[in-house]
Amino acid sequence: MFNSILLSGKGGVIPIQPTELIIRKARDLRWTHNIKLRGAMDNLHVASALFVECDEFITDDGRIYNEKDKIAAHGMILLNDGSKTKFLPDSYSQLNLEPINK
């Protein structure tokens, strides 16, 4: 299913090939902007999103989310809850169900 969404061009997911420019941007997140992410892949993910000018970046990675203010200074909002996105209508939201106590 993920491959279908990723490769269809209709799911809002766009594969990005890390170019030299994106790799430099990933490096500069730490070196120039003091954005401390977990490793090279996290830096590449955020740098790629910034490079293509994403408005929002949804993550459940606390280390990335903790840098939300520094990343917001570059024009991208970090969300740790996908239901808070401004790009999907309310009809797409799922109900949050309370756990059943047995």
MARKOL-765001 format. One record per atom (N, C-alpha, C, O): residue number from 0; residue in three letters; x, y, z. Coordinates in nm, 4 decimals. Example, Ala and Ser with C-alpha at 12.3 -4.5 7.8 and 13.67 -1.06 7.14 Angstrom:
MARKOL-765001
(0,ALA,(1.3190,-0.5690,0.7800))
(0,ALA,(1.2300,-0.4500,0.7800))
(0,ALA,(1.3200,-0.3300,0.7800))
(0,ALA,(1.4236,-0.3319,0.8465))
(1,SER,(1.2850,-0.2250,0.7080))
(1,SER,(1.3670,-0.1060,0.7140))
(1,SER,(1.2900,0.0030,0.7870))
(1,SER,(1.3409,0.1138,0.8039))
//
This chain:
MARKOL-765001
(0,MET,(0.0825,-0.1187,0.0000))
(0,MET,(0.0000,0.0000,0.0000))
(0,MET,(0.0875,0.1259,0.0000))
(0,MET,(0.0604,0.2213,-0.0729))
(1,PHE,(0.1943,0.1248,0.0839))
(1,PHE,(0.2804,0.2418,0.0897))
(1,PHE,(0.3423,0.2707,-0.0464))
(1,PHE,(0.3470,0.3860,-0.0894))
(2,ASN,(0.3903,0.1659,-0.1150))
(2,ASN,(0.4487,0.1869,-0.2478))
(2,ASN,(0.3478,0.2465,-0.3445))
(2,ASN,(0.3831,0.3310,-0.4267))
(3,SER,(0.2224,0.2033,-0.3354))
(3,SER,(0.1191,0.2582,-0.4237))
(3,SER,(0.1003,0.4074,-0.3995))
(3,SER,(0.0902,0.4858,-0.4938))
(4,ILE,(0.0958,0.4456,-0.2720))
(4,ILE,(0.0800,0.5875,-0.2386))
(4,ILE,(0.2041,0.6651,-0.2818))
(4,ILE,(0.1935,0.7714,-0.3431))
(5,LEU,(0.3204,0.6119,-0.2498))
(5,LEU,(0.4458,0.6798,-0.2780))
(5,LEU,(0.4673,0.7000,-0.4271))
(5,LEU,(0.5115,0.8067,-0.4697))
(6,LEU,(0.4366,0.5989,-0.5062))
(6,LEU,(0.4670,0.6028,-0.6485))
(6,LEU,(0.3545,0.6570,-0.7360))
(6,LEU,(0.3755,0.6820,-0.8547))
(7,SER,(0.2344,0.6756,-0.6784))
(7,SER,(0.1207,0.7205,-0.7582))
(7,SER,(0.1289,0.8679,-0.7943))
(7,SER,(0.0727,0.9103,-0.8953))
(8,GLY,(0.1986,0.9465,-0.7126))
(8,GLY,(0.2015,1.0906,-0.7359))
(8,GLY,(0.0764,1.1600,-0.6888))
(8,GLY,(0.0611,1.2804,-0.7095))
(9,LYS,(-0.0154,1.0855,-0.6245))
(9,LYS,(-0.1424,1.1422,-0.5807))
(9,LYS,(-0.1562,1.1455,-0.4291))
(9,LYS,(-0.2541,1.1998,-0.3779))
(10,GLY,(-0.0621,1.0897,-0.3573))
(10,GLY,(-0.0771,1.0782,-0.2126))
(10,GLY,(-0.0109,1.1885,-0.1331))
(10,GLY,(-0.0053,1.1802,-0.0104))
(11,GLY,(0.0393,1.2912,-0.1988))
(11,GLY,(0.1044,1.3991,-0.1272))
(11,GLY,(0.2460,1.3661,-0.0841))
(11,GLY,(0.3104,1.4465,-0.0167))
(12,VAL,(0.2957,1.2482,-0.1221))
(12,VAL,(0.4322,1.2082,-0.0888))
(12,VAL,(0.5138,1.2160,-0.2167))
(12,VAL,(0.4792,1.1553,-0.3180))
(13,ILE,(0.6222,1.2915,-0.2104))
(13,ILE,(0.7067,1.3084,-0.3281))
(13,ILE,(0.8463,1.2570,-0.2952))
(13,ILE,(0.9120,1.3118,-0.2067))
(14,PRO,(0.8934,1.1532,-0.3638))
(14,PRO,(1.0298,1.1066,-0.3379))
(14,PRO,(1.1320,1.2141,-0.3771))
(14,PRO,(1.1207,1.2756,-0.4831))
(15,ILE,(1.2295,1.2354,-0.2925))
(15,ILE,(1.3328,1.3358,-0.3173))
(15,ILE,(1.4682,1.2664,-0.3202))
(15,ILE,(1.5045,1.1959,-0.2260))
(16,GLN,(1.5416,1.2860,-0.4265))
(16,GLN,(1.6775,1.2329,-0.4365))
(16,GLN,(1.7707,1.3315,-0.3680))
(16,GLN,(1.7737,1.4487,-0.4053))
(17,PRO,(1.8476,1.2866,-0.2678))
(17,PRO,(1.9395,1.3798,-0.2021))
(17,PRO,(2.0489,1.4273,-0.2976))
(17,PRO,(2.1374,1.3504,-0.3351))
(18,THR,(2.0420,1.5532,-0.3360))
(18,THR,(2.1435,1.6133,-0.4211))
(18,THR,(2.2537,1.6714,-0.3323))
(18,THR,(2.2412,1.6733,-0.2099))
(19,GLU,(2.3596,1.7179,-0.3940))
(19,GLU,(2.4669,1.7799,-0.3169))
(19,GLU,(2.4145,1.9001,-0.2377))
(19,GLU,(2.4580,1.9235,-0.1249))
(20,LEU,(2.3228,1.9753,-0.2953))
(20,LEU,(2.2656,2.0919,-0.2284))
(20,LEU,(2.1871,2.0511,-0.1030))
(20,LEU,(2.1981,2.1154,0.0014))
(21,ILE,(2.1084,1.9444,-0.1142))
(21,ILE,(2.0314,1.8954,0.0009))
(21,ILE,(2.1260,1.8403,0.1068))
(21,ILE,(2.1043,1.8619,0.2260))
(22,ILE,(2.2289,1.7705,0.0658))
(22,ILE,(2.3254,1.7157,0.1614))
(22,ILE,(2.3949,1.8296,0.2374))
(22,ILE,(2.4162,1.8196,0.3582))
(23,ARG,(2.4296,1.9357,0.1677))
(23,ARG,(2.4902,2.0517,0.2349))
(23,ARG,(2.3913,2.1169,0.3316))
(23,ARG,(2.4281,2.1576,0.4418))
(24,LYS,(2.2664,2.1261,0.2889))
(24,LYS,(2.1628,2.1842,0.3758))
(24,LYS,(2.1473,2.0981,0.5015))
(24,LYS,(2.1315,2.1506,0.6117))
(25,ALA,(2.1520,1.9668,0.4845))
(25,ALA,(2.1423,1.8754,0.5997))
(25,ALA,(2.2581,1.8986,0.6965))
(25,ALA,(2.2383,1.9034,0.8179))
(26,ARG,(2.3767,1.9126,0.6433))
(26,ARG,(2.4946,1.9397,0.7261))
(26,ARG,(2.4808,2.0732,0.7978))
(26,ARG,(2.5122,2.0844,0.9163))
(27,ASP,(2.4335,2.1744,0.7254))
(27,ASP,(2.4237,2.3081,0.7825))
(27,ASP,(2.3162,2.3205,0.8889))
(27,ASP,(2.3199,2.4129,0.9702))
(28,LEU,(2.2201,2.2283,0.8895))
(28,LEU,(2.1208,2.2321,0.9966))
(28,LEU,(2.1911,2.2292,1.1321))
(28,LEU,(2.1539,2.3030,1.2234))
(29,ARG,(2.2908,2.1455,1.1446))
(29,ARG,(2.3665,2.1331,1.2701))
(29,ARG,(2.4774,2.2372,1.2793))
(29,ARG,(2.4878,2.3087,1.3789))
(30,TRP,(2.5587,2.2454,1.1774))
(30,TRP,(2.6790,2.3287,1.1835))
(30,TRP,(2.6483,2.4787,1.1875))
(30,TRP,(2.7122,2.5540,1.2610))
(31,THR,(2.5511,2.5203,1.1088))
(31,THR,(2.5230,2.6633,1.0971))
(31,THR,(2.4049,2.7079,1.1828))
(31,THR,(2.4055,2.8176,1.2387))
(32,HIS,(2.3031,2.6215,1.1926))
(32,HIS,(2.1784,2.6629,1.2574))
(32,HIS,(2.1559,2.5979,1.3944))
(32,HIS,(2.0538,2.6223,1.4587))
(33,ASN,(2.2508,2.5156,1.4389))
(33,ASN,(2.2444,2.4505,1.5702))
(33,ASN,(2.1152,2.3700,1.5908))
(33,ASN,(2.0609,2.3641,1.7011))
(34,ILE,(2.0676,2.3085,1.4820))
(34,ILE,(1.9508,2.2203,1.4906))
(34,ILE,(2.0040,2.0797,1.5128))
(34,ILE,(2.0673,2.0213,1.4248))
(35,LYS,(1.9779,2.0263,1.6308))
(35,LYS,(2.0370,1.8993,1.6719))
(35,LYS,(1.9380,1.7850,1.6499))
(35,LYS,(1.8439,1.7662,1.7270))
(36,LEU,(1.9616,1.7097,1.5433))
(36,LEU,(1.8783,1.5934,1.5120))
(36,LEU,(1.9585,1.4671,1.5411))
(36,LEU,(2.0787,1.4729,1.5670))
(37,ARG,(1.8905,1.3533,1.5366))
(37,ARG,(1.9520,1.2277,1.5801))
(37,ARG,(2.0641,1.1780,1.4903))
(37,ARG,(2.1631,1.1250,1.5406))
(38,GLY,(2.0521,1.1928,1.3633))
(38,GLY,(2.1552,1.1390,1.2745))
(38,GLY,(2.1387,1.1887,1.1331))
(38,GLY,(2.0564,1.2760,1.1055))
(39,ALA,(2.2178,1.1322,1.0437))
(39,ALA,(2.2197,1.1773,0.9052))
(39,ALA,(2.0836,1.1655,0.8379))
(39,ALA,(2.0441,1.2544,0.7625))
(40,MET,(2.0115,1.0570,0.8641))
(40,MET,(1.8811,1.0393,0.7973))
(40,MET,(1.7801,1.1442,0.8425))
(40,MET,(1.7053,1.1973,0.7604))
(41,ASP,(1.7770,1.1746,0.9716))
(41,ASP,(1.6861,1.2787,1.0195))
(41,ASP,(1.7220,1.4129,0.9555))
(41,ASP,(1.6339,1.4878,0.9132))
(42,ASN,(1.8514,1.4423,0.9487))
(42,ASN,(1.8946,1.5667,0.8860))
(42,ASN,(1.8532,1.5710,0.7389))
(42,ASN,(1.8078,1.6743,0.6899))
(43,LEU,(1.8689,1.4586,0.6687))
(43,LEU,(1.8295,1.4542,0.5274))
(43,LEU,(1.6789,1.4696,0.5100))
(43,LEU,(1.6340,1.5367,0.4171))
(44,HIS,(1.6010,1.4086,0.5976))
(44,HIS,(1.4547,1.4211,0.5877))
(44,HIS,(1.4129,1.5674,0.6036))
(44,HIS,(1.3367,1.6200,0.5225))
(45,VAL,(1.4630,1.6318,0.7077))
(45,VAL,(1.4255,1.7706,0.7331))
(45,VAL,(1.4806,1.8612,0.6229))
(45,VAL,(1.4093,1.9490,0.5744))
(46,ALA,(1.6050,1.8415,0.5830))
(46,ALA,(1.6646,1.9238,0.4770))
(46,ALA,(1.5886,1.9074,0.3452))
(46,ALA,(1.5683,2.0052,0.2733))
(47,SER,(1.5471,1.7863,0.3134))
(47,SER,(1.4702,1.7623,0.1906))
(47,SER,(1.3371,1.8359,0.1946))
(47,SER,(1.2958,1.8970,0.0961))
(48,ALA,(1.2708,1.8295,0.3090))
(48,ALA,(1.1424,1.8986,0.3240))
(48,ALA,(1.1603,2.0497,0.3116))
(48,ALA,(1.0793,2.1170,0.2478))
(49,LEU,(1.2659,2.1030,0.3722))
(49,LEU,(1.2937,2.2460,0.3600))
(49,LEU,(1.3278,2.2829,0.2153))
(49,LEU,(1.2852,2.3873,0.1659))
(50,PHE,(1.4040,2.1977,0.1481))
(50,PHE,(1.4467,2.2239,0.0109))
(50,PHE,(1.3278,2.2366,-0.0837))
(50,PHE,(1.3268,2.3232,-0.1711))
(51,VAL,(1.2274,2.1504,-0.0665))
(51,VAL,(1.1106,2.1563,-0.1547))
(51,VAL,(1.0016,2.2473,-0.0991))
(51,VAL,(0.8896,2.2513,-0.1501))
(52,GLU,(1.0371,2.3205,0.0072))
(52,GLU,(0.9504,2.4222,0.0666))
(52,GLU,(0.8186,2.3661,0.1196))
(52,GLU,(0.7117,2.4225,0.0960))
(53,CYS,(0.8280,2.2544,0.1914))
(53,CYS,(0.7100,2.2013,0.2588))
(53,CYS,(0.6619,2.3018,0.3632))
(53,CYS,(0.7423,2.3676,0.4292))
(54,ASP,(0.5320,2.3125,0.3771))
(54,ASP,(0.4753,2.3997,0.4803))
(54,ASP,(0.4737,2.3313,0.6160))
(54,ASP,(0.4920,2.3952,0.7196))
(55,GLU,(0.4511,2.1982,0.6136))
(55,GLU,(0.4400,2.1221,0.7381))
(55,GLU,(0.5236,1.9951,0.7292))
(55,GLU,(0.5457,1.9396,0.6215))
(56,PHE,(0.5689,1.9515,0.8451))
(56,PHE,(0.6448,1.8269,0.8580))
(56,PHE,(0.5839,1.7545,0.9774))
(56,PHE,(0.5915,1.8038,1.0900))
(57,ILE,(0.5241,1.6395,0.9544))
(57,ILE,(0.4591,1.5640,1.0617))
(57,ILE,(0.5531,1.4533,1.1066))
(57,ILE,(0.6009,1.3743,1.0252))
(58,THR,(0.5792,1.4481,1.2367))
(58,THR,(0.6716,1.3494,1.2900))
(58,THR,(0.6257,1.3030,1.4276))
(58,THR,(0.5622,1.3778,1.5020))
(59,ASP,(0.6587,1.1788,1.4600))
(59,ASP,(0.6383,1.1329,1.5976))
(59,ASP,(0.7726,1.1147,1.6670))
(59,ASP,(0.7804,1.0552,1.7746))
(60,ASP,(0.8779,1.1661,1.6051))
(60,ASP,(1.0119,1.1612,1.6616))
(60,ASP,(1.0308,1.2829,1.7522))
(60,ASP,(1.0365,1.3963,1.7046))
(61,GLY,(1.0403,1.2585,1.8820))
(61,GLY,(1.0512,1.3666,1.9786))
(61,GLY,(1.1736,1.4534,1.9592))
(61,GLY,(1.1688,1.5739,1.9839))
(62,ARG,(1.2829,1.3942,1.9154))
(62,ARG,(1.4067,1.4709,1.8967))
(62,ARG,(1.3917,1.5717,1.7830))
(62,ARG,(1.4396,1.6846,1.7930))
(63,ILE,(1.3256,1.5310,1.6755))
(63,ILE,(1.2997,1.6253,1.5661))
(63,ILE,(1.2019,1.7324,1.6147))
(63,ILE,(1.2237,1.8518,1.5940))
(64,TYR,(1.0948,1.6885,1.6792))
(64,TYR,(0.9909,1.7823,1.7235))
(64,TYR,(1.0459,1.8850,1.8230))
(64,TYR,(1.0003,1.9993,1.8253))
(65,ASN,(1.1419,1.8456,1.9038))
(65,ASN,(1.2002,1.9388,2.0009))
(65,ASN,(1.2717,2.0555,1.9332))
(65,ASN,(1.2957,2.1584,1.9964))
(66,GLU,(1.3050,2.0407,1.8081))
(66,GLU,(1.3725,2.1467,1.7328))
(66,GLU,(1.2743,2.2304,1.6515))
(66,GLU,(1.3144,2.3043,1.5616))
(67,LYS,(1.1441,2.2183,1.6839))
(67,LYS,(1.0394,2.2816,1.6032))
(67,LYS,(1.0547,2.4328,1.5907))
(67,LYS,(1.0277,2.4886,1.4843))
(68,ASP,(1.0974,2.4997,1.6969))
(68,ASP,(1.1110,2.6450,1.6895))
(68,ASP,(1.2245,2.6862,1.5965))
(68,ASP,(1.2105,2.7811,1.5194))
(69,LYS,(1.3357,2.6157,1.6034))
(69,LYS,(1.4499,2.6472,1.5158))
(69,LYS,(1.4154,2.6166,1.3703))
(69,LYS,(1.4541,2.6909,1.2801))
(70,ILE,(1.3429,2.5076,1.3477))
(70,ILE,(1.3044,2.4713,1.2104))
(70,ILE,(1.1979,2.5671,1.1580))
(70,ILE,(1.1979,2.6006,1.0395))
(71,ALA,(1.1073,2.6114,1.2447))
(71,ALA,(1.0036,2.7071,1.2042))
(71,ALA,(1.0654,2.8369,1.1534))
(71,ALA,(1.0086,2.9040,1.0673))
(72,ALA,(1.1822,2.8717,1.2070))
(72,ALA,(1.2516,2.9923,1.1605))
(72,ALA,(1.2920,2.9807,1.0136))
(72,ALA,(1.3234,3.0813,0.9500))
(73,HIS,(1.2914,2.8585,0.9594))
(73,HIS,(1.3242,2.8345,0.8191))
(73,HIS,(1.1981,2.8205,0.7334))
(73,HIS,(1.2062,2.7910,0.6141))
(74,GLY,(1.0819,2.8419,0.7951))
(74,GLY,(0.9579,2.8458,0.7190))
(74,GLY,(0.8770,2.7181,0.7163))
(74,GLY,(0.7859,2.7053,0.6344))
(75,MET,(0.9073,2.6236,0.8029))
(75,MET,(0.8323,2.4975,0.8033))
(75,MET,(0.7826,2.4686,0.9452))
(75,MET,(0.8590,2.4762,1.0415))
(76,ILE,(0.6574,2.4364,0.9563))
(76,ILE,(0.5958,2.4040,1.0850))
(76,ILE,(0.6100,2.2552,1.1109))
(76,ILE,(0.5836,2.1734,1.0228))
(77,LEU,(0.6516,2.2202,1.2314))
(77,LEU,(0.6580,2.0790,1.2718))
(77,LEU,(0.5349,2.0456,1.3545))
(77,LEU,(0.4949,2.1207,1.4435))
(78,LEU,(0.4765,1.9322,1.3230))
(78,LEU,(0.3600,1.8837,1.3980))
(78,LEU,(0.3914,1.7461,1.4528))
(78,LEU,(0.4555,1.6652,1.3858))
(79,ASN,(0.3467,1.7195,1.5738))
(79,ASN,(0.3607,1.5846,1.6284))
(79,ASN,(0.2261,1.5142,1.6326))
(79,ASN,(0.2131,1.4070,1.6919))
(80,ASP,(0.1272,1.5741,1.5702))
(80,ASP,(-0.0078,1.5180,1.5640))
(80,ASP,(-0.0645,1.5508,1.4262))
(80,ASP,(-0.0960,1.6662,1.3970))
(81,GLY,(-0.0773,1.4493,1.3424))
(81,GLY,(-0.1249,1.4699,1.2064))
(81,GLY,(-0.2630,1.5307,1.1980))
(81,GLY,(-0.2977,1.5911,1.0965))
(82,SER,(-0.3432,1.5158,1.3033))
(82,SER,(-0.4780,1.5728,1.2996))
(82,SER,(-0.4745,1.7255,1.3078))
(82,SER,(-0.5772,1.7899,1.2867))
(83,LYS,(-0.3609,1.7835,1.3375))
(83,LYS,(-0.3478,1.9288,1.3489))
(83,LYS,(-0.3093,1.9951,1.2163))
(83,LYS,(-0.2954,2.1173,1.2100))
(84,THR,(-0.2920,1.9153,1.1108))
(84,THR,(-0.2533,1.9726,0.9827))
(84,THR,(-0.3612,2.0673,0.9316))
(84,THR,(-0.4803,2.0466,0.9550))
(85,LYS,(-0.3178,2.1703,0.8623))
(85,LYS,(-0.4141,2.2643,0.8042))
(85,LYS,(-0.4504,2.2261,0.6611))
(85,LYS,(-0.5277,2.2963,0.5960))
(86,PHE,(-0.3954,2.1157,0.6120))
(86,PHE,(-0.4148,2.0800,0.4724))
(86,PHE,(-0.5228,1.9746,0.4480))
(86,PHE,(-0.5592,1.9501,0.3330))
(87,LEU,(-0.5738,1.9131,0.5520))
(87,LEU,(-0.6808,1.8155,0.5350))
(87,LEU,(-0.8096,1.8684,0.5955))
(87,LEU,(-0.8075,1.9277,0.7033))
(88,PRO,(-0.9208,1.8480,0.5280))
(88,PRO,(-1.0479,1.8928,0.5850))
(88,PRO,(-1.0844,1.8099,0.7079))
(88,PRO,(-1.0377,1.6972,0.7244))
(89,ASP,(-1.1680,1.8671,0.7935))
(89,ASP,(-1.2097,1.7993,0.9163))
(89,ASP,(-1.2709,1.6620,0.8896))
(89,ASP,(-1.2627,1.5730,0.9743))
(90,SER,(-1.3317,1.6445,0.7733))
(90,SER,(-1.3963,1.5162,0.7429))
(90,SER,(-1.2953,1.4016,0.7349))
(90,SER,(-1.3348,1.2852,0.7403))
(91,TYR,(-1.1660,1.4321,0.7220))
(91,TYR,(-1.0634,1.3288,0.7179))
(91,TYR,(-1.0137,1.2898,0.8564))
(91,TYR,(-0.9426,1.1904,0.8716))
(92,SER,(-1.0507,1.3672,0.9565))
(92,SER,(-1.0050,1.3372,1.0923))
(92,SER,(-1.0693,1.2100,1.1426))
(92,SER,(-1.1851,1.1810,1.1125))
(93,GLN,(-0.9936,1.1351,1.2189))
(93,GLN,(-1.0455,1.0137,1.2795))
(93,GLN,(-1.0800,1.0424,1.4247))
(93,GLN,(-1.0185,1.1272,1.4893))
(94,LEU,(-1.1780,0.9714,1.4739))
(94,LEU,(-1.2150,0.9868,1.6143))
(94,LEU,(-1.1053,0.9289,1.7025))
(94,LEU,(-1.0455,0.8263,1.6702))
(95,ASN,(-1.0801,0.9953,1.8129))
(95,ASN,(-0.9893,0.9422,1.9134))
(95,ASN,(-1.0735,0.8621,2.0111))
(95,ASN,(-1.1512,0.9189,2.0879))
(96,LEU,(-1.0585,0.7324,2.0084))
(96,LEU,(-1.1395,0.6476,2.0938))
(96,LEU,(-1.0689,0.6229,2.2254))
(96,LEU,(-0.9478,0.6016,2.2301))
(97,GLU,(-1.1455,0.6261,2.3305))
(97,GLU,(-1.0909,0.5950,2.4625))
(97,GLU,(-1.0675,0.4457,2.4717))
(97,GLU,(-1.1456,0.3676,2.4173))
(98,PRO,(-0.9597,0.4037,2.5407))
(98,PRO,(-0.9374,0.2596,2.5563))
(98,PRO,(-1.0487,0.1956,2.6385))
(98,PRO,(-1.1056,0.2567,2.7290))
(99,ILE,(-1.0770,0.0735,2.6045))
(99,ILE,(-1.1797,-0.0031,2.6774))
(99,ILE,(-1.1144,-0.0667,2.7995))
(99,ILE,(-1.0180,-0.1423,2.7873))
(100,ASN,(-1.1667,-0.0361,2.9147))
(100,ASN,(-1.1150,-0.0975,3.0375))
(100,ASN,(-1.1858,-0.2299,3.0603))
(100,ASN,(-1.3087,-0.2363,3.0590))
(101,LYS,(-1.1089,-0.3342,3.0810))
(101,LYS,(-1.1690,-0.4657,3.1036))
(101,LYS,(-1.1622,-0.5033,3.2483))
(101,LYS,(-1.2080,-0.6111,3.2863))
//
